Amino acid sequence: MPDEPRQMRVLLLAPIGRDADLMAGVLGGGDVETLACASPDDLGHRLSEGAGAVVITHEALGGATLRVLDDFLKGQPAWSDLPIVALVSGGRRRGDIAVGEARARTMTVLERPTRRATLVTVVRSALRARARQYEIRELLAQLGEAKGRLERRVAQRTEQLSASNARLSDEVRERIAAAEQLEEARTDAEAERRRVTTILESISDAFVALDDDLRFTYVNARAAALFTPPTGSTRTLVGTSMREALKRDGDGDGEFFENLHRVRTSRRPAHFEEYVPPLATWFEVHVYPSEDGLAVYLQDITTRKRTETELREAIEAVMSDTAWFSRSLLEKLAHVRARDAAGSAKHGVEVAQLTRRERQVLERLADGWDNSQIAHDLGLAEQTVRNYVTNIYEKVGVHSRAEAVVWARDRGLTPP
């Protein structure tokens, strides 16, 4: 780029006499910077350094000067249109000067003698036009820089978008693969759930799943038959409390729920036998902790328990009259009785360990009430009372009503 101070100077080419000095004086008086060129070659050199306009006298418009001007004008950038002022004399006009197309576009012809004011005005006008060209040059440069920045930004964003698209494509593929795996896992889980449900529904014993609040989350067919009222359905149990389900025929208190809470708290499986009064049923219960609560397997052992009770009563009856039995048979019966008593003693409890309902039944037993009287007084079915009595025998380690009465009175248990 030409030096900034030289961009607005006016180059003079006037080879005859003192024309160059006179023009420099006139233009200098109008605050115009000028530089006199000694020859066409010198003019070409000065043009390459920078110029605001060129003033040439007619005598300098020879072939060498015109070639210098043509070369410069043809090589100038698109924004540039170097102003040229030609001073002619002898009645010559613009048409008398052999000018090329580029020179014709930028050349202003003044006839000599020229008034000083006219020369200054024309040159100043040419310099203003040149200044506007420089402004256009700066704007074009700024536009070029902006275009370059924009192109670089576009290239950068294109690269970023390409990288983002690649990452997005990878993520989409990964998500599709994950979704397929999830769907496959769901399908497998559903198939496994159906298989487990089929197994649970096919077993003859009761199975339920409970949440941490002991609410039913699953009930198989056998459990539904146990816990659902006659007018109910399996759906009425799911979401309801097991304790509420057991309260419909009586209270739901007892060791059964204590054992459930113990497994829920300790997160350890448990196995126990329990009589559930509301269902009038003995169960062998297996409880397993799970992530969502408890899994409870209940096997009805009421028949077995009743048989055991009847067997104990039979042994008691036999042992009360030994006249008709041999010594060996008596020894065997005594052994059975002792073994049963030892087993019961291991599970013996004190009064405080009985449930409230068991204490109520035992108090009335101690006062000589029969089962029907106890049932009427407590508002229970007679079969339920018999089951309570059996449960009391099991807990305190006795085998007859008389032994139960003695056990209760020895501990100060009397009816209210």
Backbone torsions as a table, in degrees:
resi	resn	phi	psi	omega
1	MET	NA	135.6	178.7
2	PRO	-58.9	154.9	178.6
3	ASP	-62.2	140.7	-176.9
4	GLU	-58.5	-45.3	-178.3
5	PRO	-64.1	-21.8	-176.0
6	ARG	-93.0	-4.9	-173.5
7	GLN	-70.7	-26.0	-176.6
8	MET	-109.0	10.8	178.3
9	ARG	-79.1	155.1	179.5
10	VAL	-106.3	123.0	178.8
11	LEU	-89.0	132.3	-178.4
12	LEU	-111.9	134.2	173.8
13	LEU	-131.7	99.7	-178.0
14	ALA	-139.5	93.7	-171.7
15	PRO	-76.9	-10.9	-173.7
16	ILE	-98.0	126.9	171.3
17	GLY	53.7	-136.1	-176.3
18	ARG	-103.1	24.0	-177.8
19	ASP	-58.1	-42.8	-177.6
20	ALA	-63.7	-43.0	-180.0
21	ASP	-65.3	-40.5	-179.8
22	LEU	-63.3	-44.9	-179.9
23	MET	-65.5	-37.4	178.4
24	ALA	-63.4	-39.2	179.2
25	GLY	-66.4	-43.3	-179.5
26	VAL	-63.3	-48.3	-177.4
27	LEU	-71.1	-34.8	177.6
28	GLY	-62.8	-34.7	176.2
29	GLY	-65.3	-20.9	177.3
30	GLY	-98.2	21.8	178.4
31	ASP	61.0	36.6	177.2
32	VAL	-110.3	126.0	178.5
33	GLU	-78.2	133.1	-177.9
34	THR	-129.7	160.6	174.9
35	LEU	-146.5	121.4	-179.9
36	ALA	-83.6	131.4	179.6
37	CYS	-99.8	139.1	-175.0
38	ALA	-81.2	-24.2	-175.0
39	SER	-159.3	170.1	175.4
40	PRO	-57.9	-39.7	178.6
41	ASP	-63.8	-41.2	177.5
42	ASP	-62.5	-37.6	177.2
43	LEU	-60.7	-44.8	179.5
44	GLY	-61.2	-40.2	179.3
45	HIS	-64.5	-44.9	-178.7
46	ARG	-66.9	-34.6	177.6
47	LEU	-62.0	-37.5	179.7
48	SER	-66.5	-24.4	178.4
49	GLU	-80.8	-25.0	179.9
50	GLY	129.1	139.6	-179.9
51	ALA	-158.0	148.0	177.1
52	GLY	-91.2	-29.8	179.6
53	ALA	-166.4	167.6	177.6
54	VAL	-128.6	132.1	174.5
55	VAL	-116.1	123.7	-175.4
56	ILE	-129.3	135.9	174.1
57	THR	-84.0	161.3	-175.6
58	HIS	-59.2	-33.7	-177.3
59	GLU	-65.8	-23.1	-177.8
60	ALA	-89.8	-5.2	-175.3
61	LEU	-83.0	55.9	176.6
62	GLY	-94.8	-174.3	-176.1
63	GLY	-61.8	-41.2	-177.6
64	ALA	-64.7	-43.3	-179.6
65	THR	-65.3	-42.0	-179.2
66	LEU	-64.4	-36.7	178.1
67	ARG	-64.6	-41.4	178.5
68	VAL	-61.1	-44.7	-179.6
69	LEU	-65.2	-43.6	-179.3
70	ASP	-61.8	-43.8	-179.8
71	ASP	-61.1	-42.0	-179.2
72	PHE	-67.7	-45.3	-176.9
73	LEU	-65.3	-37.5	179.1
74	LYS	-70.1	-29.6	-177.6
75	GLY	-91.9	-5.9	-177.3
76	GLN	-71.7	152.2	-178.9
77	PRO	-67.6	172.1	-173.9
78	ALA	-64.0	-30.8	-177.5
79	TRP	-77.4	-17.1	-171.7
80	SER	-91.9	138.9	174.5
81	ASP	-146.8	78.3	-170.3
82	LEU	-57.2	121.6	177.9
83	PRO	-71.4	136.6	177.7
84	ILE	-126.5	129.4	177.4
85	VAL	-113.8	122.1	-179.5
86	ALA	-109.9	126.2	177.1
87	LEU	-100.2	115.1	-177.2
88	VAL	-116.0	160.2	-179.4
89	SER	-140.4	172.1	176.8
90	GLY	74.8	29.0	176.0
91	GLY	75.8	12.0	178.6
92	ARG	-72.7	147.7	177.1
93	ARG	-119.7	176.4	-178.5
94	ARG	-57.5	-37.9	-177.8
95	GLY	-69.1	-17.8	179.5
96	ASP	-81.7	-10.6	-177.1
97	ILE	-98.1	127.7	179.0
98	ALA	-76.7	104.1	-178.3
99	VAL	-123.9	147.6	175.1
100	GLY	-79.9	175.3	-177.7
101	GLU	-62.3	-44.1	-179.3
102	ALA	-64.3	-41.4	-179.8
103	ARG	-69.6	-36.1	-179.3
104	ALA	-62.2	-30.8	-177.6
105	ARG	-73.3	-29.0	-172.9
106	THR	-113.0	-4.4	-172.5
107	MET	-91.3	134.3	172.6
108	THR	-113.2	128.2	-176.1
109	VAL	-105.7	125.8	174.9
110	LEU	-117.4	135.2	-179.0
111	GLU	-90.2	133.9	176.8
112	ARG	-88.8	150.9	-2.2
113	PRO	-70.4	141.2	-177.6
114	THR	-110.6	136.5	177.0
115	ARG	-67.4	144.3	-178.1
116	ARG	-59.2	-44.3	-178.2
117	ALA	-62.2	-37.5	179.6
118	THR	-65.0	-44.1	180.0
119	LEU	-61.5	-45.0	-179.4
120	VAL	-63.1	-42.6	-179.0
121	THR	-62.4	-46.4	-178.5
122	VAL	-63.2	-43.6	-178.3
123	VAL	-66.7	-41.8	178.1
124	ARG	-61.9	-40.4	177.5
125	SER	-61.5	-40.6	178.1
126	ALA	-64.0	-40.0	179.6
127	LEU	-67.7	-36.1	176.4
128	ARG	-63.5	-41.2	177.1
129	ALA	-62.4	-39.9	179.0
130	ARG	-65.9	-38.2	178.6
131	ALA	-62.0	-39.7	177.4
132	ARG	-64.4	-35.3	176.8
133	GLN	-63.1	-41.2	178.0
134	TYR	-63.6	-37.6	176.7
135	GLU	-62.1	-42.3	177.3
136	ILE	-61.9	-40.3	178.0
137	ARG	-58.3	-44.7	-179.7
138	GLU	-64.3	-41.5	178.4
139	LEU	-63.2	-42.1	178.2
140	LEU	-62.9	-38.5	178.2
141	ALA	-64.0	-43.0	178.5
142	GLN	-64.0	-40.7	177.4
143	LEU	-63.2	-39.0	178.2
144	GLY	-63.0	-43.0	177.8
145	GLU	-64.2	-42.7	178.9
146	ALA	-62.9	-40.3	178.3
147	LYS	-62.8	-42.1	178.7
148	GLY	-62.5	-44.8	178.2
149	ARG	-61.8	-41.9	-179.9
150	LEU	-63.6	-43.0	179.9
151	GLU	-64.0	-41.1	177.4
152	ARG	-64.7	-40.1	178.8
153	ARG	-64.9	-42.2	178.3
154	VAL	-62.3	-42.9	178.9
155	ALA	-62.7	-42.1	179.6
156	GLN	-64.1	-46.7	180.0
157	ARG	-64.8	-37.3	177.9
158	THR	-62.0	-42.0	177.9
159	GLU	-64.4	-42.9	178.7
160	GLN	-63.5	-42.8	179.4
161	LEU	-64.8	-37.8	177.8
162	SER	-62.9	-43.7	178.3
163	ALA	-64.6	-41.6	179.3
164	SER	-64.2	-41.5	178.3
165	ASN	-62.3	-39.5	178.6
166	ALA	-64.0	-44.8	178.5
167	ARG	-63.5	-42.1	-179.8
168	LEU	-62.5	-41.1	178.4
169	SER	-61.9	-42.2	178.0
170	ASP	-62.8	-43.5	-179.8
171	GLU	-64.0	-41.1	179.3
172	VAL	-62.0	-44.2	178.7
173	ARG	-62.8	-41.9	179.5
174	GLU	-64.4	-41.3	-179.6
175	ARG	-67.8	-37.8	177.5
176	ILE	-63.2	-43.7	178.8
177	ALA	-63.3	-42.3	179.2
178	ALA	-64.2	-41.1	179.3
179	ALA	-63.7	-40.1	178.3
180	GLU	-64.7	-41.7	178.0
181	GLN	-64.7	-40.8	178.9
182	LEU	-63.3	-43.4	179.4
183	GLU	-64.1	-39.1	177.5
184	GLU	-64.2	-41.9	178.4
185	ALA	-64.1	-40.5	178.5
186	ARG	-63.1	-41.8	178.9
187	THR	-62.2	-44.7	178.8
188	ASP	-63.6	-42.1	-179.2
189	ALA	-64.5	-40.4	179.4
190	GLU	-65.8	-40.6	177.5
191	ALA	-63.8	-41.1	178.6
192	GLU	-66.4	-39.3	178.4
193	ARG	-61.8	-43.8	179.2
194	ARG	-64.0	-38.4	179.9
195	ARG	-64.7	-45.7	179.8
196	VAL	-64.7	-41.5	179.1
197	THR	-61.4	-41.5	178.6
198	THR	-60.9	-42.2	178.9
199	ILE	-64.2	-47.0	-177.6
200	LEU	-64.9	-36.6	179.9
201	GLU	-72.2	-24.1	-176.2
202	SER	-84.0	-18.9	-177.7
203	ILE	-75.5	151.8	-175.7
204	SER	-86.3	-8.3	179.8
205	ASP	-99.6	164.4	-176.9
206	ALA	-81.3	140.5	174.9
207	PHE	-140.4	130.9	177.2
208	VAL	-134.7	153.2	171.1
209	ALA	-114.5	135.4	-177.2
210	LEU	-123.2	148.2	172.5
211	ASP	-85.9	-174.7	-176.4
212	ASP	-66.5	-17.6	176.6
213	ASP	-96.0	13.7	-179.9
214	LEU	60.1	37.4	173.7
215	ARG	-100.8	142.3	-178.3
216	PHE	-65.0	129.6	170.3
217	THR	-113.7	-18.4	173.7
218	TYR	-153.5	141.1	179.0
219	VAL	-140.6	122.0	177.2
220	ASN	-80.8	177.4	-172.1
221	ALA	-61.2	-41.9	-178.7
222	ARG	-65.4	-42.7	178.6
223	ALA	-64.9	-37.4	178.2
224	ALA	-61.4	-39.3	178.6
225	ALA	-65.8	-31.6	-179.7
226	LEU	-76.4	-46.2	-168.6
227	PHE	-96.5	-16.8	-175.4
228	THR	-90.3	133.8	174.2
229	PRO	-59.2	158.1	-177.2
230	PRO	-53.7	-32.9	-177.9
231	THR	-91.5	0.7	-175.6
232	GLY	-89.3	-172.6	177.4
233	SER	-145.5	171.1	-179.3
234	THR	-59.0	-36.9	-176.9
235	ARG	-63.8	-28.5	-178.2
236	THR	-70.2	-18.7	-178.4
237	LEU	-83.6	-41.4	-177.0
238	VAL	-60.5	123.9	-178.4
239	GLY	95.9	-11.6	178.4
240	THR	-96.9	162.2	-177.4
241	SER	-80.8	137.7	176.3
242	MET	-63.6	-36.0	178.5
243	ARG	-62.8	-41.8	178.3
244	GLU	-65.0	-38.7	-179.9
245	ALA	-63.1	-33.7	-178.2
246	LEU	-83.6	-11.9	-177.4
247	LYS	-84.2	-4.9	-173.4
248	ARG	-70.5	-24.9	179.4
249	ASP	-109.4	4.9	-177.0
250	GLY	160.7	-166.7	-179.6
251	ASP	-78.8	160.9	-179.2
252	GLY	-107.6	18.3	-178.6
253	ASP	-78.6	166.2	175.9
254	GLY	134.8	179.2	-176.6
255	GLU	-69.2	-20.7	-179.0
256	PHE	-54.8	-52.3	-178.7
257	PHE	-73.1	-30.4	175.6
258	GLU	-61.9	-41.3	178.0
259	ASN	-66.1	-39.5	177.7
260	LEU	-61.5	-45.5	179.6
261	HIS	-64.6	-34.7	-179.9
262	ARG	-65.1	-43.0	178.4
263	VAL	-66.7	-40.5	179.9
264	ARG	-62.3	-36.9	-178.3
265	THR	-78.4	-45.2	-175.5
266	SER	-81.9	-20.3	-176.7
267	ARG	61.4	32.3	177.7
268	ARG	-121.2	139.9	179.5
269	PRO	-62.4	156.4	178.6
270	ALA	-142.9	152.8	178.7
271	HIS	-136.8	125.6	-179.0
272	PHE	-155.1	163.5	173.7
273	GLU	-107.4	135.8	-174.2
274	GLU	-146.7	138.0	172.8
275	TYR	-92.9	127.0	-178.6
276	VAL	-108.6	99.5	-174.5
277	PRO	-55.5	-44.5	-177.6
278	PRO	-58.3	-26.5	179.1
279	LEU	-100.8	-3.9	-178.6
280	ALA	51.0	44.3	-172.6
281	THR	-140.9	139.4	169.4
282	TRP	-89.4	136.3	178.4
283	PHE	-126.6	143.1	162.3
284	GLU	-95.1	115.8	-168.1
285	VAL	-111.3	131.5	172.2
286	HIS	-117.5	122.5	-177.4
287	VAL	-118.7	130.2	-179.1
288	TYR	-126.4	130.4	175.9
289	PRO	-72.7	146.8	176.7
290	SER	-134.5	175.8	-179.5
291	GLU	-62.9	-32.6	-174.6
292	ASP	-101.4	-3.3	-178.2
293	GLY	155.9	-117.3	-176.6
294	LEU	-135.6	147.0	169.2
295	ALA	-112.1	125.9	-172.5
296	VAL	-123.7	124.0	177.5
297	TYR	-110.8	123.7	-175.6
298	LEU	-121.6	119.4	177.5
299	GLN	-108.2	124.9	-178.6
300	ASP	-71.4	116.0	179.2
301	ILE	-120.0	23.9	-177.6
302	THR	-59.8	-43.7	-179.1
303	THR	-61.4	-42.9	179.5
304	ARG	-63.6	-42.7	179.8
305	LYS	-64.8	-40.2	179.6
306	ARG	-64.7	-39.4	178.0
307	THR	-63.3	-41.9	179.1
308	GLU	-62.4	-41.6	179.1
309	THR	-64.0	-44.8	179.2
310	GLU	-62.7	-36.8	178.9
311	LEU	-65.4	-42.7	178.8
312	ARG	-62.5	-42.8	179.8
313	GLU	-64.0	-37.4	178.4
314	ALA	-65.0	-41.1	179.0
315	ILE	-63.4	-41.2	178.2
316	GLU	-60.2	-43.1	-179.5
317	ALA	-64.6	-41.3	-179.8
318	VAL	-65.6	-44.2	-176.8
319	MET	-67.9	-19.5	179.2
320	SER	-75.2	-17.6	178.9
321	ASP	-142.5	100.2	-173.0
322	THR	-101.9	10.1	-173.4
323	ALA	-65.9	-27.5	-172.4
324	TRP	-100.0	8.0	-176.1
325	PHE	-118.3	148.6	177.7
326	SER	-72.8	162.8	179.8
327	ARG	-61.1	-41.5	-177.5
328	SER	-63.6	-40.0	179.0
329	LEU	-66.9	-40.2	178.5
330	LEU	-62.3	-39.6	179.5
331	GLU	-64.0	-40.0	178.9
332	LYS	-64.9	-43.0	179.2
333	LEU	-64.5	-39.6	178.3
334	ALA	-63.9	-38.1	178.8
335	HIS	-64.0	-43.7	178.2
336	VAL	-61.3	-42.9	-179.1
337	ARG	-63.8	-44.2	-179.0
338	ALA	-65.4	-41.2	179.8
339	ARG	-63.9	-41.4	179.9
340	ASP	-66.3	-38.8	179.2
341	ALA	-66.9	-38.9	178.8
342	ALA	-64.7	-41.2	178.7
343	GLY	-64.3	-37.6	179.6
344	SER	-70.5	-36.6	-178.4
345	ALA	-62.8	-32.8	-179.8
346	LYS	-63.2	-28.5	-178.1
347	HIS	-105.8	13.3	-178.1
348	GLY	-63.0	147.6	-179.0
349	VAL	-129.9	167.6	173.1
350	GLU	-98.8	173.6	-174.6
351	VAL	-57.6	-40.7	-175.9
352	ALA	-63.8	-19.5	-177.4
353	GLN	-91.2	-5.7	175.3
354	LEU	-79.2	153.0	175.8
355	THR	-73.3	164.8	-179.4
356	ARG	-58.2	-43.5	-178.3
357	ARG	-68.0	-38.0	178.6
358	GLU	-64.3	-40.1	177.5
359	ARG	-63.4	-40.2	179.3
360	GLN	-61.2	-43.7	179.5
361	VAL	-65.6	-44.5	-177.0
362	LEU	-66.6	-36.4	176.9
363	GLU	-58.5	-41.9	-178.2
364	ARG	-75.2	-31.6	172.9
365	LEU	-61.3	-43.8	-178.0
366	ALA	-63.7	-23.7	179.9
367	ASP	-92.3	3.8	175.3
368	GLY	89.8	13.9	-179.9
369	TRP	-76.0	148.4	173.1
370	ASP	-92.1	176.7	-173.9
371	ASN	-62.6	-39.6	-178.1
372	SER	-66.3	-38.3	178.5
373	GLN	-66.4	-42.6	179.2
374	ILE	-62.7	-43.9	-179.3
375	ALA	-60.2	-44.4	-179.6
376	HIS	-64.9	-41.9	-176.8
377	ASP	-68.2	-37.9	-176.8
378	LEU	-94.1	-3.9	179.1
379	GLY	72.3	35.9	-178.7
380	LEU	-117.8	164.3	172.3
381	ALA	-74.8	149.9	-178.0
382	GLU	-63.5	-35.5	177.5
383	GLN	-63.8	-36.5	177.8
384	THR	-63.9	-40.4	177.6
385	VAL	-62.7	-43.1	178.9
386	ARG	-60.0	-39.6	178.5
387	ASN	-66.2	-38.2	176.0
388	TYR	-61.8	-42.5	-179.7
389	VAL	-61.4	-44.6	178.1
390	THR	-60.1	-42.1	179.9
391	ASN	-64.2	-39.3	178.8
392	ILE	-64.1	-44.2	176.9
393	TYR	-53.7	-46.6	-176.3
394	GLU	-63.1	-42.5	-175.3
395	LYS	-72.4	-45.1	-172.9
396	VAL	-89.1	-8.5	175.2
397	GLY	81.4	35.6	176.1
398	VAL	-117.4	170.0	-174.5
399	HIS	-130.5	4.3	179.5
400	SER	-149.9	166.1	179.5
401	ARG	-64.2	-38.8	-179.0
402	ALA	-64.6	-42.4	179.1
403	GLU	-64.6	-37.0	179.0
404	ALA	-64.8	-39.5	178.7
405	VAL	-64.0	-43.9	179.4
406	VAL	-61.8	-44.9	-179.2
407	TRP	-59.1	-43.4	-177.6
408	ALA	-68.2	-43.5	-177.3
409	ARG	-70.5	-33.3	176.5
410	ASP	-60.3	-25.6	-177.1
411	ARG	-104.8	13.1	174.5
412	GLY	73.0	22.6	-178.4
413	LEU	-88.2	112.5	-179.1
414	THR	-130.2	156.3	-178.6
415	PRO	-66.8	154.2	179.8
416	PRO	-67.2	NA	NA
